Amino acid sequence: MQQVSYLNQEKIRTKMPLSEEGEGLLQKLNAFAHYQAAHDYEVQCMPAKVTYKVNQELRLALVALLTTCSLLDPNREGRETEKFFEKEIKIIQKSTSEKYIDFGNIRPFLVQNFLIPEIVDDWILYRDVAGDGIHALVDKKTGLQGLPTYARGGDPVYEFSRFCRKFMEDRIARKQASQNDFKKMAMKSLSDELVREQLAAGYSAHEILDHIINDDLLEITTPADKPLLLKKN
């Protein structure tokens, strides 16, 4: 397995410029591809296949991450599909110490923005040959709560990108629900305070209830001391 260790030092070049963070994440994915290949049964039986397996794993990662980012972008809505990325991405092994990635006709802004640390780490967890695949990913991302709207299955790119989409939808829904709960709590607190003010201003509970039932609450007056939200007939 010395060949695997040596190849792990290779440089990756691309036609499209990446940020410093993007280059680091690309190297991280390449190192992970070497890790996966080192544990592949075919490679262990035939070490000569290591380069092929490494590039196969790296290409799969690039397709999955690009597909996921396209699916998560509300402006794209999955316009570029898995098949499109599979067709466009090519990995050319220049030597044992260098490889070149050609992104073909993929739009530059997608290439420059698809390497997101959180999603890269999620992919590595999902694909880890020593891990538990989609089960490990779902458990980690949901805190062992599961994701009722998600049903696992399909090829790796489809299964991973669809989970990311469902997880994002669930995160947005939970945030909106939390905001709605806060608004309800705030409105209740304000309503309680307004009722106390009206009681202090001389209105009876019966009068306040009558105004509520008859939807006659919001005729606002502002005397010098404090506002009154209820008005006697």
N, C-alpha and C positions, 0 to 999 in steps of 0.2 A: 504493500500500500504506500510505498514511498512516492509514487507518481502523484497520488492524490494530495499529499502534503506539499509537493512542489508546485502543482497547479494552483493551489490555494493562494499563491503569491502573485498570480497573474494580474495584469492591469486590464481595465475595461475602458474601451473608447466608444464614443457615440458621435454621430454626425451633429445631432442637436445638443447644444450646451445645456448642462444641468447645473443647478446650484450646488454649493459645497455640501449642503445637507443631502441633496439628491444623489450626488456621487457617493457619499458615505453609505446611504441606504442601498444603493445598487451594489456596492461592494459587500454589504452585509448579506444581501440576497444571494450573491455569488458564493460567498463563504458557506451559506446554508445549503446551497445546491451541492457543494462539495461534501458537506456532512451527510446529506441524504444519499449521495452516490456511494460514499464509503460504506454505507450500511445496506446497499442494494445487493441482493443475492446474485444477480447476473455479474455484477462488477467483482464480487468476491470470487466468483468462479472464473471470470475472464477479465482481469484487470485492464486489458486493452480497451474495454468499453467505457472506461471511466469518463473520458472527455465527452463522448456522446451522451452519457447519462447526466453529467453535470449540466450541459447545455440544454438538454431536454427539460430538466427540472427548472432551470433559470427561465427558460422561455415560457413554461407553464405559469411561473410566478408573474412574469410581466403581463401575460395575457389576462390572468385573473385580476391583477391590480388595476389594469386599464379598464377592464370590463366593469369592475366594481365602481371605480370613480365615475365612469360614464353613467352608470345606473343611479349613483347617489346625487349627481348634479341635476337639479331641477330644470336647468336650461337645456340639458342634453336628453334626459329621460331615456337613457339606454339607446340613443340613436345609433351609436357605434356598437356593434354586437361582438360576441365572442368570436364568431367566424371571421369577422372583419379583422380583428386584431391578430388572429392566428395566421391569416393570409399575409399581413403586412410585416410582422416581426420576423427578422432573420438574425441568427447569431453565427458569426464567422470566426472560426478559431484561426487567428493569424499565426500563432506559435504556441509553445507550451507556456509562455509567459505573457501572452497578450491575446485578447479577443475583441471583436468589433460587433456592436449591436446596431443593426439597421432597422429603424422604425418605419420605413417605407413612406406611405402617404398619410400616416397618422398626423393629425393636426398638432403643430408645435406646442400650443398651450396645454394640450392634454399630456404630452410627453414631459413638459416642464413642471406639471403639477400633480402627476399621479402617484408620486412617491411620498406617501404620508406616513410618518413614523407609527402611528397607532395601527393603521391598516397593514403595514408591513409586519409588525409584531403579531397581529392577529393571524396573518397568513402563515407565518412561521409556526405558531402554536397549532394551527389547523393541520399543517402538512407534516409536522414532526413525526418521523418514522417511529420514534419511541413514545409518542403521545397517544391520545385517544380521539384524534380527529375532531369531527364536528361536536361531539359530546363535550370535549374539553373546552372548545371555544364558547359554546353556549353557556356552560357553567361559569366560565370566567367572566364573560361579558354581562351576564344577568345576575351574578352573585348567587348562583345555584337556584334561582327562581324559575328558570326556564323561560321560553318564549312561546306562548300558546298560539300565536298567529303564524308560527313558522313550522313547516314540515320538512325534515331533512330528506336528502335524496338527490340523485343526478350526478353528473360528472363533477370533478372538483371545482372547476371554475364556476359552474352554474350553482352548485350547492353553497359555495363560499360567498359569491356576490349576492345571491338572493338572501342569505342570512344577514349580510351587512345592510341591505336595503330594509328588511323587516325590522332589524334592530334600530335603525335610524328612525323609522316610522313610529316604533314603540317609544323611543326616547322623546320624540316630539310630542306624541300623544300624552305621555306622562307629564311633560313640562307644562303643556296646556291645561291638563287637569289640575296640576298643582297651582297654577296661576288662577284658575277658576275657583278653586277652593279658597285661596287667599282672598280673592275678591268677595266671595260670599261671607267669609269671616269678617272682613273689613266692613261690609255693608251691614251685617248684623250688629257689629260693635257700634257703628255710627247710628243705626236705628235705635238701639238701646239708649244711647246718649241723648238723641233727639226726644225720645219719649220722656226721659227724666227731665229734660229742659221744659217740655210742655207741661208736665205735672207741676214743676216749680213755678211756671208762669200762671197757674191757676186753672188749667184745664183738668177736668176729671177724666178718669180712665174710660168712662162711657163715651165722653165727647171725642176723645182721641180715637177710640175704636170706631165710632160712627164716621169720622172723617176718613179713616182707613178703608172702611167698607164702601164708602161712597166716592173713593178716589179723589178726595178734596184736600190733598196734603200740601201741594207745592205752590201755594200763593205766598210768596216770601215777602216779609216786611223786615225792616232793619232799624229798630229803635236804637237809641243811643247806647243802652246797656247791653243788649244781646239780640240776635235775630230770633224771629218767631216763624216757625214753619206752618203753624196752624192758625186759622183765622176764624173767630166766632162769627156766626151768622148775624 
